[in-house]
Amino acid sequence: MLRRATIDEIEAHLRALGAGNHEDNMQIVREFPRHYLLSLAESDFQSLVFLQTRALSKIVPAGLDRRLGAVARRASELPPREMNLGSNWDISATVDLFRGRYVGQPCHLPALLLRDIRGSERQWAEDGWYLQDGSHRALAYCMTMVSGEMQYASQWAFCATHRHLDESTPGLLANTA
């Protein structure tokens, strides 16, 4: 499923989530001329390019695969004492919260926010998407998939892009510009 979305719709969604980086996200959204709401297939979800910061260097080390599936595998392999990567990145707490809410039922996350990849992000997904908002919930979900606790259910994502997408686009990661 794919449809056009509006900046106001995306902003209302982000406000409802109560995220602390709302203004930064909206600045990014406004940089792009086209906005969509789409359903992500599992391969698209696993291929989302993940945030890379110093705090996340244990799960997103420089030079290694930044796609969500690879990041989730590395995070799942961390010893419990190394899962707290910082005040905003306590992976154990994030996964525990996720499990309490979703495990044992179909998982339908609040829509993620994606944007076109740029710069060095292209190394991991040439025509892919960068995970702009929703990193914590996407990582927790992907980690439960890696562990075999859950199977993938299609997820919604708002996209800010330069691309023209429509229902005939052959795979959502295809560059259709």
Residue pairs with C-beta under 8 A, 6 or more apart in sequence:
1 38
1 39
2 36
2 37
2 38
2 39
2 165
2 166
2 167
2 169
2 172
3 36
3 37
3 38
4 34
4 35
4 36
4 37
5 35
5 36
5 37
5 158
5 159
6 35
7 26
7 29
7 30
7 35
9 35
9 37
9 158
10 26
10 29
10 35
10 113
10 158
10 160
11 22
11 26
11 29
13 110
13 111
13 113
13 158
14 22
14 25
14 26
14 113
14 133
15 22
16 110
17 110
17 133
19 25
19 133
21 133
25 113
25 132
25 133
28 115
28 132
28 160
29 35
29 113
29 115
29 160
31 115
31 160
32 115
32 116
32 160
32 161
32 162
33 162
34 160
34 161
34 162
34 163
34 164
34 165
35 158
35 159
35 160
35 161
36 158
36 159
36 161
36 165
37 111
37 156
37 157
37 158
37 159
38 156
38 157
38 159
38 165
38 172
39 154
39 155
39 156
39 157
40 112
40 154
40 155
40 156
40 157
40 172
41 154
41 171
41 172
42 152
42 154
43 173
44 129
44 171
44 172
44 173
45 68
45 138
45 142
45 152
45 155
46 67
46 68
46 69
46 142
47 67
47 68
47 69
47 124
47 125
47 128
47 129
47 173
48 67
48 68
48 112
48 114
48 125
48 128
48 129
48 130
48 131
48 138
49 66
49 67
49 68
49 117
49 121
49 124
49 125
49 128
49 129
49 130
49 131
50 56
50 60
50 66
50 67
50 68
50 71
50 131
50 135
50 139
51 60
51 131
51 135
52 60
52 62
52 66
53 60
55 85
55 86
55 88
55 89
56 85
56 89
58 74
58 78
58 82
58 85
59 71
59 74
59 75
59 78
59 85
59 91
60 66
60 71
60 74
61 74
64 70
64 74
65 71
65 124
66 121
66 123
66 124
67 124
67 125
67 128
68 131
68 138
68 139
68 142
69 142
69 146
71 139
71 142
72 139
72 142
72 143
72 145
72 146
73 146
75 83
75 91
75 139
75 143
76 143
76 146
76 147
78 91
80 92
83 90
83 91
83 92
84 90
84 91
84 92
84 93
85 91
89 136
91 139
91 140
91 143
94 136
94 139
94 140
95 140
95 143
95 144
97 140
98 137
98 140
98 141
98 144
99 140
99 144
99 149
102 109
102 141
102 144
102 150
103 144
103 149
103 150
106 153
107 141
107 150
107 153
108 153
108 155
108 156
109 134
109 137
109 138
109 141
109 155
109 156
110 134
110 137
111 134
111 155
111 156
111 157
111 158
112 131
112 132
112 133
112 134
112 137
112 138
112 155
112 156
112 157
112 158
113 131
113 132
113 133
113 134
113 157
113 158
113 159
113 160
114 129
114 130
114 131
114 132
114 157
114 158
114 159
114 160
115 129
115 130
115 132
115 159
115 160
115 161
116 129
116 130
116 160
116 161
116 162
116 163
117 124
117 125
117 127
117 128
117 129
117 130
118 130
121 128
121 130
125 173
126 175
127 173
127 174
127 175
128 173
129 157
129 159
129 173
131 138
132 160
134 157
141 150
141 155
144 150
145 151
145 152
159 165
162 177
163 175
163 176
163 177
164 176
164 177
165 172
165 176
166 176
169 176
